[in-house]
Structures are given as C-alpha cells and as structure tokens.
Amino acid sequence: MLKGRIALVTGAGSGIGEAIAKRLADEGAKVWVTDRDGGAAHRVAEAIRSGGGQAHCLKVDVTRREDLESACDAVYAEDGRVDIVVANAGVSTMRPFLDLTDEDWDFNFAVNAKGVFYTLQTFARRMKDQPPMPSSELRGKLIATASMAARQAAPLLAHYSASKFAVLGLVQAAAKELAPHRITVNAVNPGFVKTAMQDREVAWEAELRGLTPEEVIADYIRQTPLGRLERPEDVAGVVAFLAGPDADFITGEAIEVNGGAWIF
C-alpha cells in the first residue's frame, strides 16, 4: 500500500510510535525513526531492517525546532522528499487541577502541542514545494497523535487534555490552509493504550485515587465497550489507513481509536 513512500515518525522509539513505524514499514514505506532517545530509535530501526524493511534513525527532540529542521534536511538530502509525517511524540503527567504547577503545564504543552506544531510546520514548508506522490494528486500527508482526552477531559489530566485539545485545533486549521498545497492533515485519538507511558499513569492514578494499579486497569477496561486495553498496533493500523491511498480525500479529521471508550 505504501511501497516507495518515505515516512517519518516522531516519538517512535517505543509504544505507539514504535508500532506506527513498524506498520508503515510493513506496508512498504521507508521509515525515518526519530526519538529523543537515540538508542531507542536505533533499536526500532534495526528491528525494521531485520524484518526486511527500510529504516533510518535520528535523535530528535520535538521541543527543539533545530532538531526537526536538521531531521528534515537529512531526509531531503537522502530521499529528496517525504510523503508521510507522523507527529506522534507525546508526554503526560498527572495531578489534581488545584495542585498543577507551571512545570506540569509547560512540560505537557512543550511536547504535546508545540512539538506537534514544530513537526507539522517544519515538514509542510518543504513538502508544499515537492512534486505530487506517484499515482496521487497529493504532495504529502501529515498525521498527529492526539488522544481521547482531546474529546473528553479527564480528572487529574487537565493540562494533558488541554494540550491534546490544542492538537485538534491545530490539525483542523492546518488542514484548511494546506489543502491548496495538496497536503492532507489528520489526527488519531487513542484511548487506554497499553504502553510504558500508561504503566506510569496507572501508578500515578492509583496513588492519587487511593486504588491499586489492578483496580485502575479494571476501570479502564470497564470504560471500554470492546472490553480490553488498547494495543499500540490498534492505533498503527488506523495511521496506516490515513497514510494510504484510501484516505486521500480525508483531511481535517480526528479518528477515534478507543474501543468505544469515547463515541462522538
């Protein structure tokens, strides 16, 4: 489906980003695996190559515009274009609203909102001048990982929810402005995804709510009509759809990937 396409994924050293990078590679794309943990990015790229796919790795901190510009330069120097950019890097902390600190707010917004802005803008500036993709009227596709929390704010996550709401506003506005350049912009909204980040959140929530981690996980599953925790691969499949030709006429959308935990 993506044979011959060039893709870049941020925050791809683990979790959802790793699953996205591997799925895009499985679909035939050459993938640039980026993460602020250069070792993790290298590990994922090696796994893709070991499986017969094509991958490069770069150390990229999405809060540093210069890192993204350097990554963009590297991709264009090697491949001459980029077709798919997935702004996936994200962070979270958890605290009651009345106890939120400036540091909590700034940390979440720096990565989840500004990092997505930097990523999409940096690559769109180059993407808009490249020829259309083969067999397509589009020059490229931008995809952001938001969250179910961008639709329904949750207690203890006011700052995180606000940062993810910002992502959806950015995606919608960018989609309208970039459409004349034949670039689509979309988002995915995962739910309760089983990752290392979720493990940390479960521990925080258990302590803040006076529950055991097992009770927190059981509550997540109770809230999910399909009856299980989400897997990173569940998100990766939808990203692959948005990256592929069947989604060429979709832009400005956020697809809910949460097992029914939030239904629009």
FENSULSUL-V998076 format. One record per residue. RES is the residue in three letters. PHI is phi in whole degrees, -180 to 180 (999 if undefined). Layout:
BEGIN
res	phi
RES	PHI
RES	PHI
END
This chain:
BEGIN
res	phi
MET	999
LEU	-117
LYS	-59
GLY	86
ARG	-86
ILE	-109
ALA	-126
LEU	-132
VAL	-127
THR	-91
GLY	59
ALA	-97
GLY	-80
SER	-167
GLY	58
ILE	-61
GLY	-62
GLU	-62
ALA	-63
ILE	-64
ALA	-59
LYS	-68
ARG	-68
LEU	-63
ALA	-66
ASP	-61
GLU	-82
GLY	108
ALA	-76
LYS	-85
VAL	-114
TRP	-93
VAL	-92
THR	-123
ASP	-164
ARG	-70
ASP	-94
GLY	-61
GLY	-65
ALA	-67
ALA	-62
HIS	-62
ARG	-60
VAL	-67
ALA	-62
GLU	-63
ALA	-63
ILE	-65
ARG	-65
SER	-64
GLY	-88
GLY	95
GLY	-92
GLN	-110
ALA	-157
HIS	-122
CYS	-129
LEU	-142
LYS	-86
VAL	-137
ASP	-101
VAL	-70
THR	-83
ARG	-113
ARG	-57
GLU	-64
ASP	-64
LEU	-70
GLU	-65
SER	-66
ALA	-64
CYS	-61
ASP	-60
ALA	-65
VAL	-64
TYR	-70
ALA	-67
GLU	-83
ASP	-116
GLY	78
ARG	-171
VAL	-140
ASP	-102
ILE	-135
VAL	-124
VAL	-112
ALA	-86
ASN	-106
ALA	-54
GLY	-156
VAL	-137
SER	-153
THR	-137
MET	-139
ARG	-165
PRO	-59
PHE	-54
LEU	-70
ASP	-105
LEU	-61
THR	-108
ASP	-58
GLU	-65
ASP	-58
TRP	-63
ASP	-66
PHE	-63
ASN	-65
PHE	-72
ALA	-61
VAL	-89
ASN	-73
ALA	-106
LYS	-65
GLY	-62
VAL	-68
PHE	-58
TYR	-57
THR	-63
LEU	-64
GLN	-67
THR	-58
PHE	-79
ALA	-64
ARG	-61
ARG	-89
MET	-61
LYS	-66
ASP	-103
GLN	-90
PRO	-65
PRO	-59
MET	-65
PRO	-54
SER	60
SER	-148
GLU	-87
LEU	-95
ARG	-86
GLY	178
LYS	-135
LEU	-114
ILE	-134
ALA	-118
THR	-92
ALA	-102
SER	-175
MET	-55
ALA	-69
ALA	-82
ARG	-109
GLN	-139
ALA	-64
ALA	-118
PRO	-57
LEU	76
LEU	-130
ALA	-58
HIS	-69
TYR	-65
SER	-59
ALA	-61
SER	-67
LYS	-80
PHE	-58
ALA	-61
VAL	-61
LEU	-66
GLY	-63
LEU	-64
VAL	-61
GLN	-65
ALA	-67
ALA	-63
ALA	-60
LYS	-68
GLU	-75
LEU	-92
ALA	-56
PRO	-62
HIS	-88
ARG	64
ILE	-123
THR	-96
VAL	-137
ASN	-140
ALA	-138
VAL	-122
ASN	-119
PRO	-69
GLY	-108
PHE	-88
VAL	-94
LYS	-76
THR	-142
ALA	-63
MET	-64
GLN	-65
ASP	-57
ARG	-65
GLU	-64
VAL	-61
ALA	-64
TRP	-62
GLU	-65
ALA	-60
GLU	-67
LEU	-71
ARG	-98
GLY	69
LEU	-120
THR	-87
PRO	-55
GLU	-64
GLU	-70
VAL	-64
ILE	-63
ALA	-62
ASP	-68
TYR	-60
ILE	-67
ARG	-60
GLN	-78
THR	-106
PRO	-54
LEU	-78
GLY	79
ARG	-156
LEU	-68
GLU	-74
ARG	-105
PRO	-54
GLU	-65
ASP	-63
VAL	-73
ALA	-59
GLY	-64
VAL	-73
VAL	-62
ALA	-62
PHE	-62
LEU	-63
ALA	-76
GLY	-93
PRO	-68
ASP	-68
ALA	-108
ASP	-64
PHE	-107
ILE	-112
THR	-153
GLY	76
GLU	-107
ALA	-125
ILE	-92
GLU	-79
VAL	-127
ASN	-143
GLY	67
GLY	91
ALA	-64
TRP	-139
ILE	-121
PHE	-72
END
